[in-house]
Amino acid sequence: MSGINYSEKIPNNVNLSEDRTLQRALEQWQPNFVSWWDDIGPEGSTDSEVYLRTAVSVDPQGWAQFGHVKMRDYRWGIFLNPGSDDRTIAFGDHKGEKAWTDVPGEYRANLRRIIVTQGDTEPASVEQQRHLGLTAPSMYDLRNLYQINVEEGRHLWAMVYLLHKHFGRDGREEADALLERRSGDEDNPRILGAFNEATPDWLSFFMFTYFTDRDGKFQLAALSESAFDPLARTTKFMLTEEAHHMFVGESGVARTIQRTAQVMNELKTDDVNKLRAAGVIDLPTIQRYLNFHFSVTIDLFGADESSNAATFYSTGLKSRYEEGKRDDDHILKDKTYPVLVAKDGGIETKEVPMLNALNEVLRDDYIKDSVAGVERWNKVLTKAGIPFQLRVPHKAFNRNIGALAGANVTPEGQVVSETEWKARAGEWLPSTEDRAFVASLMGRVVEPGKFANWIAPPAMGVNRMPIEFDYVRFN
């Protein structure tokens, strides 16, 4: 079914009403979700009517409609891409077998772990971004923040449905725990480190949505070919929504750079102090934010060598990125892959079995994709005649997971002493002073068509609406 039934308490296209036990369980979870949203969701948004898109179909053509809706009244629901009775498994030891519609008992624990870890990132993002609406640089940006927030909430619903439907009491308990953990909480933090970091300002938000939501794209893509068909169908639709999140990040950073370049040309200077005095974010600070968010995000892919990654692939639970486009046997028993290791004061490459290096394979695909976007940012500078280029740091820079964890490596890939690293970290990562300066620019601007001084307007509005449209109506 491609259409979505909005007549039910929980909108869905999975015939929820035909499984009364499941329907009741999810309807009992629903008020807890709303309570979580009220407690820790976007601050100050409760009474606002926001121009949001809502999924009305899983057909790629015309899958969403736009309209003003109160955030708390957004119709979160359960949407799966259409299935195929003849779908077969494309990789691993079960390659060629029929895809599973139920969870095989021997893979139950690993599948649950994958779904819980993915599900935990969704509410974490909302919690990290909770206060950003109070410092929005424009109504247009405020609307985009809110769109991301409600869709992260919907992605939580997607994972909770799978837990409730396929994992019994364990799944119900895991679904409850997804609402109990809190981003950054010392006693009950979110599962993955990057989702416990603060997102205190809009430059951090744009970097997060560019880099960290891009990690989401790669993780979801690897799950969209899973042998467990309900997970594959769920994540395929999530990818449709995820694209907007990365667009917000990429365009947000580009607009920040555009405004900085404009002021650099007006003042004919690249002096950091003069640019900060003019109220824009200097390019070296943007580079340091980039270094931080990139390095924190590539840690999300896990250790360079991982027996879990090998198990997930061989058992058909999680593929590589775009598995179907790869020209090999899709079993990988005899393949190797290069990984980096810190050794004897330097960095060396060693070949390891590819099955054990699949986190690194996914990380490298992610890095290529990230670099392409950074090059698009550089085109903004080139077009403005600014001789400065942003760079993605070396893969070994500022790593906290895997064989490179704790290595003292510069953004250029040079191994330095711990003393030099500590002395120069302020050149490479945002300092307390950098963050305080960026925070000082974060004044709320919500008059339609107006923008904070540090960011340029977008090239076009949402859904072809004018830039000065009332994307948020405050009641």
C-alpha positions, 0 to 999 in steps of 0.5 A: 500500500503506498497511500497512508491512512490518516483516519486512524489514531496512528497514521500508517500504511501497514494495516495496523488496525488488523493487528489489534494487540500491536495497535493497542501497544503502540497507542499506549506508547503514543502518549509517552512520546507526546509527553517526551516531546513536551518535556524535551522537544523544541522549546517555545514551539507548542503554540506555533503553526509551522509550514511543515511537509507531511508524508501522504504516500510512499510513492516517490512522486508527490509523497508529501504535502505542505501546510501549516500545522501545530508542532504538537499536533503533527501526525507522526506515523508508520510508513514502509516502502512497498514490499515485493514477495520475490525479493531475495537477499543480495549479500552475505551467507544467505545471498540468493535466499528469500528475504525474511519477513520475520526475525530469525531467532539466531539473529534476534539479538543483533537485529534488535541492537541495530534497530535500537542504536538507530532508533536512539539517534532520532530523539537524541537529535531533537534533544540536542537541538531543543534550544535552537529555535530561541536563536533562529537567524530567520523564520525560514531557518526556524521552519527548517529546524522544526521540519527536521525535529518532527521528522526525527520524531517520525524516524523514532516511530519507524524504529519503535514500530519494528521493536513492538511488532517483531521483538515482543516484550523485549522490544516494548521495553527497548521502545520505552527506554528510547524515551528515557535516555537523554542526550548528554545526561551523565546517568542515562546518556544516548548510546552514541557519543556524537549524540551526547554533544551539545548543539549550542549554536546554528553553525554547530547545527548546520555542521551537524545536519551536514556531517552527522545526518550524512552518517544517518544517510549511510547507515540507513542505506546500509540497512535498506538492503537488509535481509530483514525486509521490514527494516529494509522497507522502513529505512528506504522511506526514512532516506526520502526524508533524510535528504532534506536534513542534509540540504539544510546543513549544506545550504546553511553553511554555504549561506554563512560562507556567502555572507562572510565572503560578502563582508570580506569583499566589502571591507577588503580584509581577511582580518579575523578581528575586523570580520568579527567586529562586523558581525560575521563568522570568519573562515578559520573559525568555520574551518575549526567547526568543520574539523570538529564535526567531521572528526566526531562524526566519522567515529560514529562508524565504529572501530576500523576492525570489527567482528560485529561488522563482519557478523552483520554483513555475513548474516545479511543484516547490514550491507555496504553502501549501495551494495547492489552497484558493487561488482564483486561476489557480495560474500567477501570471504577472500577480500582484503581492505586497507586500514590505518594504524598509528605505529612508531610515531607515524601512521601506517596502512595494513591490509585486513580481511574486508569482512572485518573492515566493513566499518572502514569501507562505509566510513571511506564512502562517507568521506568521499561524499562529505568531501564533495559537499565541502568542494561545493562550499569552496565554489562559493568562495571561488565565485566571490574571489576569496583565496581560501579553501575549506578542507576536510581533515585527515581521517586520523585527526581527533579520533576517539574510536578504533586503532587511531583513537588518541593519536596526535595527528594534525588535520594535514595528517602529520603525527606530532607529540602530545605536547605539540598537539595540546599547544596547537589544538586551538588552531584546529578545533573550536576554542572556548573563545570561538564558541563564545563569539559564535554564540554572541551572534545568535540573536533571534530574527523571525520577522518574515523575510529578515535574516541575521547579519551573519547569514545570507538569505537562501536562493529560494523559499520552501516548496517554491514559496517566497522567502518572506512567506510566514513559515511560522505563525506565532500564536 
